[in-house]
Amino acid sequence: MPIVEARGIHKHFGALHVLKGVDLVLAERELVFVIGPSGSGKSTLLRCLNRLEEPSSGSVVVDGVDLLDPRTDINHARQRIGMVFQSFNLYPHMTALGNVTLALRKVAGKSRGEADALGHAALARVGLADRAGHTPGQLSGGQQQRVAIARAIALEPRVMLFDEPTSALDPELVGSVLGVMRDLRESGMAMIVVSHEMGFARNAADRVIFMDEGAIVEEGTPAAIFEAPTQYRTRAFIGQIQRH
Amino acid sequence: MSNWDRFLETFFNAKVMAKYLPDILHGMLVTIELAALVIVAGLVAGLALALLRSLGFRPVNLLIVFVVDLFRALPPLVIIVFIYFGLPAVQLSPSGFVSTWLSLTLVLMAFSEEIYWAGITSIAKGQWEAARSTGLSYGQTLINVVLPQALRLTIPPLTNRTIAITKGTALGTVVAVSEILGMASSAVSNSYNPSPLTMAAIAYLILFFPMVVFGRWLETRMAWKR
């Protein structure tokens, strides 16, 4: 059974038709990369997968739960879907540990002691065991993004969604975040990554999806998409980002 | 008698001051009581309205905005007089104290609601999304993530607005509240000497000067230290 099964996703923002019938199926342990020009709808697609955006039509089933069913407890379902944002979105008034443990206590119902133990373990997984007591303002961008990853994985999600996780980082900090993502992948986590980190896509992704103007233009293995794209638009896009 | 002596005799008359000191002290107690009740009720009611408004029910929000704008537009003295002299017409006779308290509470509620609301809406959308993506409900996000940040931002403007409105307790003198100014005014009529007004001014300074300094201190301390 696939972890994520999205079918026929349409999304309208007023007169704007942002997603035009997108299908995306993610198998267990699979890492799918989504690339495409800005405004192609890739972030919106990602946000439809945990219902941060409500799809206008279509179906989204994650880990066997129909997210668009009105009877679904979306807050419960979202624990199974970790999300990492471009701008980290850490809670500035809390420590790193506080950021990681909030949902553990409030949503997963853990006691403070249990939550703290799980929080420390999650921070250790992203290499920040010694930063538990720091607030986001005292951490570098790369460290903040790793805390954000720890916040998501502490809830033991079945799938992780990454929305341009390294785009806001200085180049020298990108490596530490990609390292954590690589570890996560090796642990078998299913992941959907919207990003332009082509090097990472090449050696970590099982599949690359190229989107343009709200639809999937082409998908295939990294080698197929990067070395031998069949569509003109894919070729043009790959050429552009490789030149720069 | 020199001009200077006449000045002292008029505004700093020791005999008059000694005689009416207990009245002024009593007035201070009433002012403190009134101010404390206005601050507590006004700030709590304002926060409640802001939270209600954040739920986003359009008809409710239109009503809140109307009420808030109404009490921000009306002069507090008009509201006091309206409640004290108007409500008896519908068989309600609030005392001067209650009329003043209710009026200033409504005004502080209105202004503080706007300040809380500005604080809540200034919190980045990403904070909401991050919290909701981990499964926190709307209310849990509001209480645990948004409000702590919003309240911190609102403390300086809230303090200043609270001081400004609390000073309005002096308006209670119009409806016979025995607060500082009321006590001083009647002392002036009884003694034919304005020295009690000097004492009233000093009493207000003792009460409000520390609050003003505190507000300034908070402003410099809280500003952009996030």
Boltz contact constraints between the chains, C-beta under 6 A:
constraints:
  - contact:
      token1: [A, 50]
      token2: [B, 133]
      max_distance: 6.0
  - contact:
      token1: [A, 52]
      token2: [B, 129]
      max_distance: 6.0
  - contact:
      token1: [A, 75]
      token2: [B, 135]
      max_distance: 6.0
  - contact:
      token1: [A, 75]
      token2: [B, 137]
      max_distance: 6.0
  - contact:
      token1: [A, 78]
      token2: [B, 133]
      max_distance: 6.0
  - contact:
      token1: [A, 78]
      token2: [B, 135]
      max_distance: 6.0
  - contact:
      token1: [A, 79]
      token2: [B, 135]
      max_distance: 6.0
  - contact:
      token1: [A, 83]
      token2: [B, 133]
      max_distance: 6.0
  - contact:
      token1: [A, 87]
      token2: [B, 126]
      max_distance: 6.0
  - contact:
      token1: [A, 89]
      token2: [B, 126]
      max_distance: 6.0
  - contact:
      token1: [A, 89]
      token2: [B, 130]
      max_distance: 6.0
  - contact:
      token1: [A, 91]
      token2: [B, 145]
      max_distance: 6.0
  - contact:
      token1: [A, 92]
      token2: [B, 226]
      max_distance: 6.0
  - contact:
      token1: [A, 93]
      token2: [B, 148]
      max_distance: 6.0
  - contact:
      token1: [A, 93]
      token2: [B, 149]
      max_distance: 6.0
  - contact:
      token1: [A, 103]
      token2: [B, 134]
      max_distance: 6.0
  - contact:
      token1: [A, 103]
      token2: [B, 135]
      max_distance: 6.0
  - contact:
      token1: [A, 103]
      token2: [B, 136]
      max_distance: 6.0
  - contact:
      token1: [A, 106]
      token2: [B, 136]
      max_distance: 6.0
  - contact:
      token1: [A, 106]
      token2: [B, 140]
      max_distance: 6.0
  - contact:
      token1: [A, 107]
      token2: [B, 135]
      max_distance: 6.0
  - contact:
      token1: [A, 107]
      token2: [B, 136]
      max_distance: 6.0
